[in-house]
Structure formats: structure tokens, C-alpha cells
């Protein structure tokens, strides 16, 4: 998983421009930054890797199922 870029300075300046006192703006910025750091977010690369893994596993399941079905047909006939 990867981190999300977060510009704390820009965030503080935005809050201050909206009338939030500097100390409060800093505290809010730090809290948001910590929340972003602890979040586990999937990237596009993570999703592609998962898709590939699932495709391979599904392919293996299909091969096994066809092998079992073929063996059963030989056994029955």
C-alpha cells in the first residue's frame, strides 16, 4: 500500500485564510496528516497485482475441474 501526498503547509494556510487561528490550524493539520498515514489505501498497482493473482487462481481451478470431469467421464464410460 502507498501513502497519499498531503501538503500540511498548504492545508494550514487554507485554514488560516478561512479564519481558523494558527495553533488550531496546525493541530487540525497534524491530526489529518496522522489519519492519512494510518490509512491503508490500495493503489492501481495493488489492484492489478490482485487481479493477476485471482486470474491465475481461477485458471488453476478451471484446469483442475476439467481434469476431474475428464477422469470421471473415462471412469463412467
N, CA, C and O atoms as a CHARMM CRD file, in Angstrom:
* protein
*
  308
    1    1 UNK  N      0.83900  -1.17700   0.00000 PROA 1      0.00000
    2    1 UNK  CA     0.00000   0.00000   0.00000 PROA 1      0.00000
    3    1 UNK  C      0.88800   1.24400   0.00000 PROA 1      0.00000
    4    1 UNK  O      2.03200   1.19800   0.45300 PROA 1      0.00000
    5    2 UNK  N      0.37100   2.32200  -0.49500 PROA 2      0.00000
    6    2 UNK  CA     1.19900   3.50900  -0.53900 PROA 2      0.00000
    7    2 UNK  C      0.51500   4.65400   0.18400 PROA 2      0.00000
    8    2 UNK  O     -0.68800   4.62500   0.44300 PROA 2      0.00000
    9    3 UNK  N      1.30800   5.65700   0.50100 PROA 3      0.00000
   10    3 UNK  CA     0.80000   6.82200   1.22100 PROA 3      0.00000
   11    3 UNK  C      0.24500   7.85400   0.24100 PROA 3      0.00000
   12    3 UNK  O      0.63100   7.90400  -0.92700 PROA 3      0.00000
   13    4 UNK  N     -0.65500   8.66000   0.74300 PROA 4      0.00000
   14    4 UNK  CA    -1.23400   9.74400  -0.03600 PROA 4      0.00000
   15    4 UNK  C     -0.44300  11.01200   0.26600 PROA 4      0.00000
   16    4 UNK  O     -0.18700  11.31600   1.43100 PROA 4      0.00000
   17    5 UNK  N     -0.05200  11.75400  -0.76700 PROA 5      0.00000
   18    5 UNK  CA     0.67100  13.00500  -0.56900 PROA 5      0.00000
   19    5 UNK  C     -0.26200  14.01900   0.09500 PROA 5      0.00000
   20    5 UNK  O     -1.39800  14.21000  -0.34000 PROA 5      0.00000
   21    6 UNK  N      0.23000  14.66000   1.14600 PROA 6      0.00000
   22    6 UNK  CA    -0.58100  15.63800   1.86900 PROA 6      0.00000
   23    6 UNK  C      0.28600  16.83800   2.20600 PROA 6      0.00000
   24    6 UNK  O      1.25800  16.71100   2.95100 PROA 6      0.00000
   25    7 UNK  N     -0.05100  17.99500   1.66900 PROA 7      0.00000
   26    7 UNK  CA     0.70400  19.22500   1.88000 PROA 7      0.00000
   27    7 UNK  C      0.17900  19.92200   3.13300 PROA 7      0.00000
   28    7 UNK  O     -0.81300  20.64900   3.07900 PROA 7      0.00000
   29    8 UNK  N      0.85200  19.69500   4.26300 PROA 8      0.00000
   30    8 UNK  CA     0.38500  20.25900   5.53500 PROA 8      0.00000
   31    8 UNK  C      0.46800  21.78300   5.54300 PROA 8      0.00000
   32    8 UNK  O     -0.40600  22.45300   6.09400 PROA 8      0.00000
   33    9 UNK  N      1.50900  22.32400   4.93700 PROA 9      0.00000
   34    9 UNK  CA     1.66200  23.78700   4.91800 PROA 9      0.00000
   35    9 UNK  C      0.49800  24.44400   4.16900 PROA 9      0.00000
   36    9 UNK  O     -0.08800  25.41800   4.64100 PROA 9      0.00000
   37   10 UNK  N      0.17800  23.89900   3.00700 PROA 10     0.00000
   38   10 UNK  CA    -0.94100  24.44300   2.21700 PROA 10     0.00000
   39   10 UNK  C     -2.25700  24.30800   2.98300 PROA 10     0.00000
   40   10 UNK  O     -3.10400  25.19900   2.94300 PROA 10     0.00000
   41   11 UNK  N     -2.41400  23.18300   3.67800 PROA 11     0.00000
   42   11 UNK  CA    -3.63200  22.94000   4.45900 PROA 11     0.00000
   43   11 UNK  C     -3.76900  23.97000   5.57500 PROA 11     0.00000
   44   11 UNK  O     -4.84700  24.52200   5.79200 PROA 11     0.00000
   45   12 UNK  N     -2.66600  24.22600   6.28300 PROA 12     0.00000
   46   12 UNK  CA    -2.67000  25.21400   7.36500 PROA 12     0.00000
   47   12 UNK  C     -3.00100  26.59600   6.80900 PROA 12     0.00000
   48   12 UNK  O     -3.81900  27.31700   7.38100 PROA 12     0.00000
   49   13 UNK  N     -2.36800  26.96500   5.69700 PROA 13     0.00000
   50   13 UNK  CA    -2.63100  28.28200   5.09100 PROA 13     0.00000
   51   13 UNK  C     -4.10300  28.41900   4.68000 PROA 13     0.00000
   52   13 UNK  O     -4.69600  29.48600   4.83700 PROA 13     0.00000
   53   14 UNK  N     -4.68200  27.34700   4.15900 PROA 14     0.00000
   54   14 UNK  CA    -6.09700  27.37700   3.76100 PROA 14     0.00000
   55   14 UNK  C     -6.98900  27.59200   4.97600 PROA 14     0.00000
   56   14 UNK  O     -7.92700  28.38900   4.93500 PROA 14     0.00000
   57   15 UNK  N     -6.68800  26.87300   6.06100 PROA 15     0.00000
   58   15 UNK  CA    -7.48300  27.03500   7.28500 PROA 15     0.00000
   59   15 UNK  C     -7.34700  28.44600   7.84700 PROA 15     0.00000
   60   15 UNK  O     -8.33400  29.06100   8.25300 PROA 15     0.00000
   61   16 UNK  N     -6.11000  28.95600   7.86700 PROA 16     0.00000
   62   16 UNK  CA    -5.88700  30.31000   8.37400 PROA 16     0.00000
   63   16 UNK  C     -6.61500  31.34800   7.51800 PROA 16     0.00000
   64   16 UNK  O     -7.15800  32.31900   8.04500 PROA 16     0.00000
   65   17 UNK  N     -6.62600  31.14500   6.21400 PROA 17     0.00000
   66   17 UNK  CA    -7.33000  32.07600   5.31800 PROA 17     0.00000
   67   17 UNK  C     -8.83200  32.06600   5.57600 PROA 17     0.00000
   68   17 UNK  O     -9.52300  33.04600   5.30000 PROA 17     0.00000
   69   18 UNK  N     -9.33300  30.94700   6.10800 PROA 18     0.00000
   70   18 UNK  CA   -10.76000  30.84500   6.41800 PROA 18     0.00000
   71   18 UNK  C    -11.06900  31.35400   7.82200 PROA 18     0.00000
   72   18 UNK  O    -12.21900  31.31800   8.26100 PROA 18     0.00000
   73   19 UNK  N    -10.03700  31.83000   8.52800 PROA 19     0.00000
   74   19 UNK  CA   -10.27100  32.42400   9.83700 PROA 19     0.00000
   75   19 UNK  C     -9.95100  31.52900  11.02900 PROA 19     0.00000
   76   19 UNK  O    -10.23100  31.89900  12.16900 PROA 19     0.00000
   77   20 UNK  N     -9.37300  30.36800  10.78400 PROA 20     0.00000
   78   20 UNK  CA    -9.00000  29.47600  11.88200 PROA 20     0.00000
   79   20 UNK  C     -7.68700  29.97700  12.47300 PROA 20     0.00000
   80   20 UNK  O     -6.74100  30.24900  11.73400 PROA 20     0.00000
   81   21 UNK  N     -7.61800  30.10500  13.80900 PROA 21     0.00000
   82   21 UNK  CA    -6.36500  30.54400  14.43600 PROA 21     0.00000
   83   21 UNK  C     -5.20500  29.59700  14.10800 PROA 21     0.00000
   84   21 UNK  O     -5.41500  28.40100  13.90900 PROA 21     0.00000
   85   22 UNK  N     -3.98200  30.13600  14.05400 PROA 22     0.00000
   86   22 UNK  CA    -2.80400  29.38700  13.61500 PROA 22     0.00000
   87   22 UNK  C     -2.58500  28.11000  14.42400 PROA 22     0.00000
   88   22 UNK  O     -2.32000  27.05800  13.84300 PROA 22     0.00000
   89   23 UNK  N     -2.68800  28.18000  15.75700 PROA 23     0.00000
   90   23 UNK  CA    -2.46400  26.98700  16.58400 PROA 23     0.00000
   91   23 UNK  C     -3.49000  25.89100  16.28500 PROA 23     0.00000
   92   23 UNK  O     -3.15000  24.71000  16.20700 PROA 23     0.00000
   93   24 UNK  N     -4.73700  26.30000  16.12100 PROA 24     0.00000
   94   24 UNK  CA    -5.78000  25.32200  15.78900 PROA 24     0.00000
   95   24 UNK  C     -5.55000  24.74500  14.39800 PROA 24     0.00000
   96   24 UNK  O     -5.72800  23.54500  14.18700 PROA 24     0.00000
   97   25 UNK  N     -5.15900  25.58400  13.45700 PROA 25     0.00000
   98   25 UNK  CA    -4.89900  25.12100  12.09100 PROA 25     0.00000
   99   25 UNK  C     -3.77700  24.08900  12.09000 PROA 25     0.00000
  100   25 UNK  O     -3.86200  23.07300  11.40000 PROA 25     0.00000
  101   26 UNK  N     -2.71700  24.35200  12.87000 PROA 26     0.00000
  102   26 UNK  CA    -1.60200  23.39600  12.97700 PROA 26     0.00000
  103   26 UNK  C     -2.07600  22.07300  13.58100 PROA 26     0.00000
  104   26 UNK  O     -1.71600  21.00000  13.09700 PROA 26     0.00000
  105   27 UNK  N     -2.88200  22.15500  14.63300 PROA 27     0.00000
  106   27 UNK  CA    -3.37600  20.94800  15.30600 PROA 27     0.00000
  107   27 UNK  C     -4.25600  20.13200  14.36100 PROA 27     0.00000
  108   27 UNK  O     -4.13500  18.90900  14.29700 PROA 27     0.00000
  109   28 UNK  N     -5.12400  20.79500  13.64400 PROA 28     0.00000
  110   28 UNK  CA    -6.00600  20.10200  12.69800 PROA 28     0.00000
  111   28 UNK  C     -5.17400  19.45800  11.59200 PROA 28     0.00000
  112   28 UNK  O     -5.42700  18.31900  11.19900 PROA 28     0.00000
  113   29 UNK  N     -4.17600  20.19600  11.09300 PROA 29     0.00000
  114   29 UNK  CA    -3.31100  19.67500  10.03800 PROA 29     0.00000
  115   29 UNK  C     -2.56600  18.42400  10.50100 PROA 29     0.00000
  116   29 UNK  O     -2.48100  17.44100   9.76500 PROA 29     0.00000
  117   30 UNK  N     -2.03200  18.46100  11.71000 PROA 30     0.00000
  118   30 UNK  CA    -1.33100  17.28900  12.25200 PROA 30     0.00000
  119   30 UNK  C     -2.27000  16.09900  12.41700 PROA 30     0.00000
  120   30 UNK  O     -1.88400  14.96400  12.13800 PROA 30     0.00000
  121   31 UNK  N     -3.48900  16.34500  12.86400 PROA 31     0.00000
  122   31 UNK  CA    -4.45900  15.26200  13.04200 PROA 31     0.00000
  123   31 UNK  C     -4.81600  14.63100  11.69400 PROA 31     0.00000
  124   31 UNK  O     -4.90200  13.40800  11.58700 PROA 31     0.00000
  125   32 UNK  N     -5.02200  15.45100  10.67700 PROA 32     0.00000
  126   32 UNK  CA    -5.35300  14.93600   9.34300 PROA 32     0.00000
  127   32 UNK  C     -4.17100  14.16000   8.77300 PROA 32     0.00000
  128   32 UNK  O     -4.35300  13.10700   8.16200 PROA 32     0.00000
  129   33 UNK  N     -2.94600  14.68400   8.97300 PROA 33     0.00000
  130   33 UNK  CA    -1.74700  14.00800   8.48100 PROA 33     0.00000
  131   33 UNK  C     -1.61800  12.62700   9.12000 PROA 33     0.00000
  132   33 UNK  O     -1.33500  11.65100   8.42500 PROA 33     0.00000
  133   34 UNK  N     -1.81900  12.53300  10.42500 PROA 34     0.00000
  134   34 UNK  CA    -1.72900  11.24600  11.11500 PROA 34     0.00000
  135   34 UNK  C     -2.80700  10.28100  10.61900 PROA 34     0.00000
  136   34 UNK  O     -2.55900   9.08200  10.49300 PROA 34     0.00000
  137   35 UNK  N     -3.99000  10.79900  10.34200 PROA 35     0.00000
  138   35 UNK  CA    -5.07200   9.95600   9.82500 PROA 35     0.00000
  139   35 UNK  C     -4.70700   9.40200   8.44600 PROA 35     0.00000
  140   35 UNK  O     -4.98000   8.23900   8.14900 PROA 35     0.00000
  141   36 UNK  N     -4.09300  10.23200   7.61200 PROA 36     0.00000
  142   36 UNK  CA    -3.66400   9.77900   6.28600 PROA 36     0.00000
  143   36 UNK  C     -2.56400   8.72700   6.39200 PROA 36     0.00000
  144   36 UNK  O     -2.55000   7.76200   5.62800 PROA 36     0.00000
  145   37 UNK  N     -1.64900   8.91000   7.32900 PROA 37     0.00000
  146   37 UNK  CA    -0.53900   7.97000   7.49200 PROA 37     0.00000
  147   37 UNK  C     -1.01100   6.59300   7.93100 PROA 37     0.00000
  148   37 UNK  O     -0.42000   5.58000   7.55700 PROA 37     0.00000
  149   38 UNK  N     -2.08000   6.55500   8.72600 PROA 38     0.00000
  150   38 UNK  CA    -2.55400   5.26500   9.23900 PROA 38     0.00000
  151   38 UNK  C     -3.55100   4.58800   8.28900 PROA 38     0.00000
  152   38 UNK  O     -3.90800   3.42700   8.49200 PROA 38     0.00000
  153   39 UNK  N     -3.99200   5.29600   7.27300 PROA 39     0.00000
  154   39 UNK  CA    -4.95500   4.71900   6.32100 PROA 39     0.00000
  155   39 UNK  C     -4.25300   3.75100   5.38400 PROA 39     0.00000
  156   39 UNK  O     -3.16000   4.03200   4.89300 PROA 39     0.00000
  157   40 UNK  N     -4.88100   2.61800   5.13900 PROA 40     0.00000
  158   40 UNK  CA    -4.34400   1.64900   4.18700 PROA 40     0.00000
  159   40 UNK  C     -5.16200   1.75300   2.89900 PROA 40     0.00000
  160   40 UNK  O     -6.31100   1.31400   2.83900 PROA 40     0.00000
  161   41 UNK  N     -4.55600   2.33400   1.88500 PROA 41     0.00000
  162   41 UNK  CA    -5.23900   2.55700   0.62100 PROA 41     0.00000
  163   41 UNK  C     -4.62500   1.68700  -0.47000 PROA 41     0.00000
  164   41 UNK  O     -3.40600   1.53000  -0.54000 PROA 41     0.00000
  165   42 UNK  N     -5.46700   1.13500  -1.30500 PROA 42     0.00000
  166   42 UNK  CA    -4.98500   0.32100  -2.41800 PROA 42     0.00000
  167   42 UNK  C     -4.68500   1.22500  -3.61300 PROA 42     0.00000
  168   42 UNK  O     -5.47400   2.10400  -3.95900 PROA 42     0.00000
  169   43 UNK  N     -3.53900   0.99100  -4.23100 PROA 43     0.00000
  170   43 UNK  CA    -3.18000   1.73200  -5.43400 PROA 43     0.00000
  171   43 UNK  C     -3.63400   0.94200  -6.65800 PROA 43     0.00000
  172   43 UNK  O     -4.06100  -0.20700  -6.54500 PROA 43     0.00000
  173   44 UNK  N     -3.53500   1.57100  -7.82600 PROA 44     0.00000
  174   44 UNK  CA    -3.87000   0.86400  -9.06700 PROA 44     0.00000
  175   44 UNK  C     -2.96200  -0.34600  -9.25000 PROA 44     0.00000
  176   44 UNK  O     -3.40100  -1.39300  -9.72500 PROA 44     0.00000
  177   45 UNK  N     -1.69500  -0.19700  -8.87100 PROA 45     0.00000
  178   45 UNK  CA    -0.75600  -1.31800  -8.98700 PROA 45     0.00000
  179   45 UNK  C     -1.16400  -2.46600  -8.06200 PROA 45     0.00000
  180   45 UNK  O     -1.06000  -3.63500  -8.43400 PROA 45     0.00000
  181   46 UNK  N     -1.62900  -2.13000  -6.85700 PROA 46     0.00000
  182   46 UNK  CA    -2.10500  -3.16800  -5.92700 PROA 46     0.00000
  183   46 UNK  C     -3.28300  -3.92500  -6.53700 PROA 46     0.00000
  184   46 UNK  O     -3.36200  -5.15000  -6.44300 PROA 46     0.00000
  185   47 UNK  N     -4.19300  -3.18500  -7.15800 PROA 47     0.00000
  186   47 UNK  CA    -5.38100  -3.81000  -7.75400 PROA 47     0.00000
  187   47 UNK  C     -5.01100  -4.67800  -8.94800 PROA 47     0.00000
  188   47 UNK  O     -5.58900  -5.74800  -9.13600 PROA 47     0.00000
  189   48 UNK  N     -4.03700  -4.22100  -9.77100 PROA 48     0.00000
  190   48 UNK  CA    -3.58300  -5.03200 -10.90500 PROA 48     0.00000
  191   48 UNK  C     -2.93800  -6.32600 -10.42900 PROA 48     0.00000
  192   48 UNK  O     -3.15300  -7.38600 -11.01800 PROA 48     0.00000
  193   49 UNK  N     -2.14700  -6.23900  -9.36600 PROA 49     0.00000
  194   49 UNK  CA    -1.49600  -7.41800  -8.80200 PROA 49     0.00000
  195   49 UNK  C     -2.53800  -8.40800  -8.27100 PROA 49     0.00000
  196   49 UNK  O     -2.41000  -9.61700  -8.46700 PROA 49     0.00000
  197   50 UNK  N     -3.54700  -7.89500  -7.61200 PROA 50     0.00000
  198   50 UNK  CA    -4.62400  -8.74600  -7.10600 PROA 50     0.00000
  199   50 UNK  C     -5.38500  -9.39400  -8.25200 PROA 50     0.00000
  200   50 UNK  O     -5.71500 -10.57800  -8.19300 PROA 50     0.00000
  201   51 UNK  N     -5.66500  -8.61700  -9.29900 PROA 51     0.00000
  202   51 UNK  CA    -6.37900  -9.14900 -10.46700 PROA 51     0.00000
  203   51 UNK  C     -5.58900 -10.29300 -11.10800 PROA 51     0.00000
  204   51 UNK  O     -6.16000 -11.32800 -11.45200 PROA 51     0.00000
  205   52 UNK  N     -4.28800 -10.10500 -11.26600 PROA 52     0.00000
  206   52 UNK  CA    -3.44700 -11.14600 -11.84300 PROA 52     0.00000
  207   52 UNK  C     -3.46100 -12.39700 -10.97800 PROA 52     0.00000
  208   52 UNK  O     -3.58200 -13.51000 -11.49100 PROA 52     0.00000
  209   53 UNK  N     -3.33900 -12.22100  -9.69100 PROA 53     0.00000
  210   53 UNK  CA    -3.34300 -13.35000  -8.75700 PROA 53     0.00000
  211   53 UNK  C     -4.66100 -14.12400  -8.83800 PROA 53     0.00000
  212   53 UNK  O     -4.66600 -15.35500  -8.87200 PROA 53     0.00000
  213   54 UNK  N     -5.76000 -13.40200  -8.86800 PROA 54     0.00000
  214   54 UNK  CA    -7.07100 -14.05800  -8.94600 PROA 54     0.00000
  215   54 UNK  C     -7.26300 -14.76200 -10.29000 PROA 54     0.00000
  216   54 UNK  O     -7.85900 -15.83700 -10.34600 PROA 54     0.00000
  217   55 UNK  N     -6.76400 -14.16400 -11.36600 PROA 55     0.00000
  218   55 UNK  CA    -6.86100 -14.77700 -12.68600 PROA 55     0.00000
  219   55 UNK  C     -6.10300 -16.09700 -12.72700 PROA 55     0.00000
  220   55 UNK  O     -6.59600 -17.09000 -13.26200 PROA 55     0.00000
  221   56 UNK  N     -4.89900 -16.10200 -12.15900 PROA 56     0.00000
  222   56 UNK  CA    -4.09400 -17.32300 -12.12000 PROA 56     0.00000
  223   56 UNK  C     -4.80100 -18.39800 -11.28500 PROA 56     0.00000
  224   56 UNK  O     -4.86500 -19.55900 -11.69100 PROA 56     0.00000
  225   57 UNK  N     -5.32100 -18.01800 -10.14500 PROA 57     0.00000
  226   57 UNK  CA    -6.01500 -18.98500  -9.28700 PROA 57     0.00000
  227   57 UNK  C     -7.26500 -19.53300  -9.96500 PROA 57     0.00000
  228   57 UNK  O     -7.53800 -20.73100  -9.88800 PROA 57     0.00000
  229   58 UNK  N     -8.02700 -18.66000 -10.63100 PROA 58     0.00000
  230   58 UNK  CA    -9.22300 -19.11400 -11.33100 PROA 58     0.00000
  231   58 UNK  C     -8.84700 -20.06100 -12.46100 PROA 58     0.00000
  232   58 UNK  O     -9.52300 -21.06700 -12.67700 PROA 58     0.00000
  233   59 UNK  N     -7.77800 -19.74900 -13.18100 PROA 59     0.00000
  234   59 UNK  CA    -7.30700 -20.63300 -14.24500 PROA 59     0.00000
  235   59 UNK  C     -6.93700 -22.00200 -13.70200 PROA 59     0.00000
  236   59 UNK  O     -7.25500 -23.01800 -14.31900 PROA 59     0.00000
  237   60 UNK  N     -6.27300 -22.04300 -12.56200 PROA 60     0.00000
  238   60 UNK  CA    -5.90100 -23.31900 -11.94300 PROA 60     0.00000
  239   60 UNK  C     -7.13900 -24.10300 -11.54300 PROA 60     0.00000
  240   60 UNK  O     -7.18300 -25.32200 -11.70900 PROA 60     0.00000
  241   61 UNK  N     -8.12900 -23.42400 -11.02600 PROA 61     0.00000
  242   61 UNK  CA    -9.37900 -24.09500 -10.63400 PROA 61     0.00000
  243   61 UNK  C    -10.06000 -24.69900 -11.85400 PROA 61     0.00000
  244   61 UNK  O    -10.56000 -25.82200 -11.79100 PROA 61     0.00000
  245   62 UNK  N    -10.08500 -23.96600 -12.96500 PROA 62     0.00000
  246   62 UNK  CA   -10.70800 -24.46300 -14.19000 PROA 62     0.00000
  247   62 UNK  C     -9.95900 -25.69300 -14.70600 PROA 62     0.00000
  248   62 UNK  O    -10.58700 -26.66900 -15.11600 PROA 62     0.00000
  249   63 UNK  N     -8.64000 -25.65600 -14.68800 PROA 63     0.00000
  250   63 UNK  CA    -7.84200 -26.79500 -15.14900 PROA 63     0.00000
  251   63 UNK  C     -8.12100 -28.02200 -14.28300 PROA 63     0.00000
  252   63 UNK  O     -8.31300 -29.11800 -14.81000 PROA 63     0.00000
  253   64 UNK  N     -8.14400 -27.85200 -12.98400 PROA 64     0.00000
  254   64 UNK  CA    -8.41800 -28.97400 -12.07800 PROA 64     0.00000
  255   64 UNK  C     -9.82400 -29.50600 -12.30400 PROA 64     0.00000
  256   64 UNK  O    -10.02500 -30.71900 -12.35900 PROA 64     0.00000
  257   65 UNK  N    -10.79400 -28.61500 -12.43600 PROA 65     0.00000
  258   65 UNK  CA   -12.17600 -29.04600 -12.64600 PROA 65     0.00000
  259   65 UNK  C    -12.31100 -29.83000 -13.94800 PROA 65     0.00000
  260   65 UNK  O    -12.99000 -30.85600 -13.98200 PROA 65     0.00000
  261   66 UNK  N    -11.67100 -29.36000 -15.02000 PROA 66     0.00000
  262   66 UNK  CA   -11.74200 -30.07200 -16.30100 PROA 66     0.00000
  263   66 UNK  C    -11.04700 -31.42700 -16.21000 PROA 66     0.00000
  264   66 UNK  O    -11.51600 -32.40400 -16.79500 PROA 66     0.00000
  265   67 UNK  N     -9.94100 -31.49200 -15.48700 PROA 67     0.00000
  266   67 UNK  CA    -9.23700 -32.76500 -15.30600 PROA 67     0.00000
  267   67 UNK  C    -10.09800 -33.76000 -14.54900 PROA 67     0.00000
  268   67 UNK  O    -10.18100 -34.92800 -14.92900 PROA 67     0.00000
  269   68 UNK  N    -10.73400 -33.31100 -13.49100 PROA 68     0.00000
  270   68 UNK  CA   -11.61500 -34.18100 -12.71000 PROA 68     0.00000
  271   68 UNK  C    -12.79000 -34.63600 -13.56700 PROA 68     0.00000
  272   68 UNK  O    -13.15400 -35.81200 -13.54800 PROA 68     0.00000
  273   69 UNK  N    -13.38300 -33.72000 -14.31400 PROA 69     0.00000
  274   69 UNK  CA   -14.51900 -34.06400 -15.17200 PROA 69     0.00000
  275   69 UNK  C    -14.09900 -35.08200 -16.23000 PROA 69     0.00000
  276   69 UNK  O    -14.83100 -36.03500 -16.50000 PROA 69     0.00000
  277   70 UNK  N    -12.91900 -34.88300 -16.83100 PROA 70     0.00000
  278   70 UNK  CA   -12.41600 -35.81300 -17.84200 PROA 70     0.00000
  279   70 UNK  C    -12.16300 -37.19100 -17.23700 PROA 70     0.00000
  280   70 UNK  O    -12.49100 -38.20600 -17.85100 PROA 70     0.00000
  281   71 UNK  N    -11.58400 -37.23500 -16.04400 PROA 71     0.00000
  282   71 UNK  CA   -11.34100 -38.51600 -15.37900 PROA 71     0.00000
  283   71 UNK  C    -12.64200 -39.22100 -15.04300 PROA 71     0.00000
  284   71 UNK  O    -12.74300 -40.44100 -15.16800 PROA 71     0.00000
  285   72 UNK  N    -13.62500 -38.46500 -14.62200 PROA 72     0.00000
  286   72 UNK  CA   -14.93500 -39.07000 -14.31100 PROA 72     0.00000
  287   72 UNK  C    -15.59500 -39.63700 -15.56600 PROA 72     0.00000
  288   72 UNK  O    -16.21100 -40.70200 -15.52000 PROA 72     0.00000
  289   73 UNK  N    -15.46700 -38.92800 -16.68000 PROA 73     0.00000
  290   73 UNK  CA   -16.05500 -39.41900 -17.91900 PROA 73     0.00000
  291   73 UNK  C    -15.38500 -40.73700 -18.35200 PROA 73     0.00000
  292   73 UNK  O    -16.05900 -41.66000 -18.81000 PROA 73     0.00000
  293   74 UNK  N    -14.07300 -40.81100 -18.20500 PROA 74     0.00000
  294   74 UNK  CA   -13.36100 -42.05300 -18.55500 PROA 74     0.00000
  295   74 UNK  C    -13.75800 -43.19000 -17.61900 PROA 74     0.00000
  296   74 UNK  O    -13.89300 -44.33500 -18.05100 PROA 74     0.00000
  297   75 UNK  N    -13.94000 -42.88400 -16.37400 PROA 75     0.00000
  298   75 UNK  CA   -14.28300 -43.89500 -15.36500 PROA 75     0.00000
  299   75 UNK  C    -15.71800 -44.41900 -15.57900 PROA 75     0.00000
  300   75 UNK  O    -15.98600 -45.61000 -15.42100 PROA 75     0.00000
  301   76 UNK  N    -16.62700 -43.50500 -15.94100 PROA 76     0.00000
  302   76 UNK  CA   -18.03500 -43.87000 -16.15700 PROA 76     0.00000
  303   76 UNK  C    -18.18600 -44.66500 -17.45000 PROA 76     0.00000
  304   76 UNK  O    -18.93200 -45.64300 -17.48600 PROA 76     0.00000
  305   77 UNK  N    -17.50300 -44.26900 -18.49200 PROA 77     0.00000
  306   77 UNK  CA   -17.68000 -44.87700 -19.81900 PROA 77     0.00000
  307   77 UNK  C    -17.00500 -46.20100 -19.97500 PROA 77     0.00000
  308   77 UNK  O    -17.08100 -46.81100 -21.04200 PROA 77     0.00000
